[in-house]
Amino acid sequence: MDGVAMGGSIAGPYGAAAGLVLGVFYGLATADSHYAQLNAQIQTEQAKDKELEAQIEREIERQRELEAQLGKTADPPRQTTGAIQVAQKAAQEKETEPRADDKKAEPAALASLSKRELPPAQPASPFKNIEVRDINGDGIPDLWIYHNPLRPGEIVRQEEDTDGDGMVDTWSYFNNGSLVRREVDSRKRGSPDTVYLYDREKIVREERDENGDGQTSFRAYYQNGRLARVEKDLDRDGKMDLWTYYDTTGEGELVAKEERDLNGDGAADLWSHYESGRLVRRDVSAAGLEILSKQDEIPALRLEPETPRHPGS
């Protein structure tokens, strides 16, 4: 356009045409140098970008080497944060430099820094509330002791394999560290069939499911740790029909009296009295006498009481 204006002012329309041609040739000649200068400036910026990326990679590698030297005692999140700060500072310095175009630096290098961040490790629990023991020394655990997590020295439950068959057969429960209940699987069916109840470490009651039907068929009561009374369901109808009382004043477990419900109405019909553990007298009600008169139609009466198999207190 400068050539057209100049040629038109000098030689009129013909001068303007000549100026246009000359201007085109001049523009082509000078454009190459202009774009060459622009490309050179762009390449310079790209070289700076590459150098920045190289610095960032070297910083990351330095941080990795430092982590390897420090081992587990190092603080990975803090070191990674330091690398990110270095990269951000270099990026800010780079953005303040004059640029030839509006091309933005690729964010891939900076984005890759975040992948080194690690979550803080969870602290290991300082206390385990389960203690495992091998009582019989065969190399297989047979006793599991559960402690109160709030009071590590206090036992709340124990599970035990007493016969070494690999299955728990005894469960013990504690309150404030004292034994209050023990359950035993005496039939090896996987569930308890005998229950012992304690008060102040002394047994107070024993219950058994002797028939495996889920109902208590045997119940024993204790006084000061000594057997005082036994109740038993002989006909398996779910009701107790035999009551045996023991002498708690003498030595040993001596029977003092026995009561029997013969007709299943819940009341005693036959009373047996003992001295020093020996039967000395029997009393019978009218209903009981009628039943006893038909002894050939009913099972024979058991005269010897059964002794419970309670564990030590």
Buried (B, 14 or more C-beta within 10 A) or exposed (E): EEBBBBBBEEEEEEBBBBBBEBBEEEEEEEEEEEEEEEEEBBEEBEEBBEEBBEBBBEBBEEBEEEBEEEEEEBEBEEBBBEBBEBBEEBBEEBEEEEBBEEEEBEEEBBEBBEEBEEEEEEEEEEEEBEEEEEEEEEEEEBBBBBBBEEEEEBBBBBBBBBEEEEEBBBBBBBEEEEBBBBBBBBBEEEEBBBBBBBBEEEBBBBBBBBEEEEEBBBBBBBEEBBBBBBBBBBEEEEBBBBBBBBBBEEEEBBBBBBBBBBEEEEEBBBBBBBEEBEEEEBEBBEBBEEBBEEEEEEEEBEEEBEEBEBEEB
